[in-house]
């Protein structure tokens, strides 16, 4: 599982440094999310700072994940393969990517 630094935007710089325990807990939550929004063939880069097209379907992060990583409150996510892209719904920028 990897993490990254967020891009400057409406939320400012967000640094994500997940402990192995947090990574495991996030993995367990995502595995249980059977209806997680998925992007199968993105026509944009899946990298921090990329602006996601408004047509991309995403969901609010599950409350359990926000409890694990409170800095992510108010953010959304979608899945691309085994990666979870965390986005700021105001700017539509990817602020973190987590391998699940």
C-alpha positions in Angstrom: 0.0 0.0 0.0 1.4 3.4 -0.9 0.5 6.9 0.2 1.4 10.3 -1.1 1.3 14.0 -0.5 -1.7 16.0 -1.5 -1.6 18.7 -4.1 -2.1 22.3 -3.0 -5.7 23.3 -3.5 -8.8 24.3 -1.6 -7.7 22.1 1.3 -4.0 23.1 1.3 -1.2 20.6 1.4 -2.3 17.3 2.9 0.5 14.8 3.9 -0.7 11.3 4.3 1.5 9.0 6.3 -0.3 5.8 7.2 1.0 3.4 9.7 0.8 -0.3 8.8 -2.1 -0.7 11.2 -4.1 2.1 9.5 -3.3 0.6 6.1 -4.6 -2.7 7.2 -7.8 -1.2 8.6 -8.4 0.8 5.4 -7.9 -2.3 3.3 -10.4 -4.2 5.4 -13.0 -1.4 5.0 -12.5 -1.1 1.3 -12.8 -4.9 0.8 -16.2 -4.7 2.5 -17.4 -1.9 0.2 -19.1 -3.9 -2.5 -20.6 -0.8 -4.2 -17.4 1.3 -4.2 -17.4 3.5 -7.3 -14.9 2.1 -9.9 -13.2 3.6 -12.9 -12.1 0.8 -15.2 -10.4 2.7 -18.0 -9.5 6.2 -16.9 -8.6 8.7 -19.6 -6.6 10.7 -17.1 -3.5 10.1 -14.9 -4.1 8.5 -11.6 -1.6 10.6 -9.7 -1.7 13.2 -6.9 -2.6 16.6 -8.2 -4.5 15.4 -11.2 -7.9 17.0 -11.7 -10.5 14.4 -12.3 -13.2 15.0 -14.9 -16.5 16.0 -13.4 -18.1 13.0 -15.2 -16.2 10.6 -12.9 -18.5 9.0 -10.3 -17.1 9.0 -6.8 -18.5 8.5 -3.3 -18.0 10.1 0.1 -15.3 8.3 2.1 -16.9 5.8 4.5 -17.1 7.1 8.0 -14.9 4.3 9.3 -12.0 5.5 7.0 -12.5 9.1 8.1 -12.2 7.8 11.7 -8.9 6.2 10.8 -7.6 9.2 8.9 -9.4 12.4 10.1 -7.6 14.7 7.6 -9.8 13.0 4.9 -13.1 14.3 6.3 -15.2 15.8 3.5 -13.3 14.0 0.8 -14.5 11.4 -1.8 -13.0 8.4 -3.4 -13.2 6.0 -6.3 -11.3 2.8 -7.1 -9.1 2.1 -10.1 -8.0 -1.6 -9.9 -6.5 -2.1 -6.5 -5.9 1.6 -5.9 -8.1 4.0 -4.0 -8.0 7.6 -5.3 -8.9 10.1 -2.6 -10.3 13.3 -4.2 -11.3 16.8 -3.0 -14.8 17.2 -4.4 -14.5 21.0 -4.6 -11.4 21.0 -6.8 -11.8 17.5 -8.2 -8.1 17.0 -7.5 -6.6 13.6 -6.4 -5.0 14.3 -3.0 -3.9 10.8 -2.1 -3.7 7.3 -3.6 -3.8 4.2 -1.4 -3.0 0.7 -2.6 -5.7 -1.6 -1.2 
